[in-house]
Amino acid sequence: MKDFIYYTPTKMIFGKGKHREVGKIIRGYGYGSIMLMYGQNSIKRSGLYDEIMESLRAEGIRVIEAGGVEPNPKLDFVRKSIETARQEQVEMILAVGGGSVIDSAKATAAGVVNTCDVWDLFTKKAESTGALPVGAVPTMAAAGSEMSASAVITNPEENMKRGYNSDFNRCLFAICNPELTMSLGPYQTACGIVDIMSHTMERYFGVCPDTELTDQIAEGLLRSVISAGSRVMADPRDYEARAEIMWASNLSHNDLTGCGREFATVVHQLEHAVSGEYDVVAHGAGLAVMYPAWARYMYPHAPQRFARFARNVWGVTEADDVAASLLGIEAMEEYFRSLGMPLKLREFGISSDSVDRLADLCTYHRQRTLPSYVELDYERVKEIFKNSR
């Protein structure tokens, strides 16, 4: 087991109706002026906006609104929000929505405090020195951004999607009410399930020896999500299944499932090239394509690890490691398909002509490689994208 630091300072408030306490929670921290960030008005249609505003008004909290966050959240929105937050001298940011909203709030919070352009943090030209506090009311179980140290933003001018990790990105609190995810359609729900699984699998397939306790936590989480995912797709109003998925989204990306292991977001980097170039691709759907493509390329280099995954997660009984590995990958593909997820890029209308461009974007114009069981340079990344077509 490798040395590690496990730091999860976010206060988790979990359960039915808990979002109606948000005003009292914020006032309890001493904040009286906030920026409320949300997406494309779905929270207004559902009535959640009115409930949040009522709770905030009851505590006399001043609210500056920043609505309109898009999927694959955009840099220009973040820059405008930073300017507004500075002008209005807000004390914290409340994100109500999915991972895109929470990531935009984190980026805005960092941009307000730091003097550099916020994109410099994502391109690693600058280091963060702090951020405004962020509270989150997630409406989707997926990215787990409400408990993670990461944020991901897209720069449309460069078609670049970049992640930025910092302890300053940790939310002050997260109010997780599984009821709020019941308004999601099947496709969004499925995208979230794949994203949750991917966050744990990225850690599970880190290049290092087995870590028995952490491995069993990861395997148990994956089995729970697979089961709950099937149940919620059959019955979208199944509260217990929704609750399991929402809790798993937090545990999957708060570093618990990677303690003592190497961690590199290899498949996420492959997917970021896809959804950064093609905005039509939802992140979870892109992962459903790229994870099997990566696994099929990689399993010959680590058959014992992939065989363990097959046996302990998917119930494969095959004794031979290579054969078991393939059966596990096939089981993963079958499950993703059962959720209604795509398995090939062509299902998004992405042609074979895109392969060179995607490999170039993923490797930062051939300036980086991705660590895995074999180092992924431009040519190997290109091969994975070919296999994903």
Summary of the structure (lengths in Angstrom):
residues: 389
radius of gyration: 20.3
end to end distance: 37.0
largest distance: 64.7
contacts: 1394
relative contact order: 0.11
helix: 56%
strand: 11%
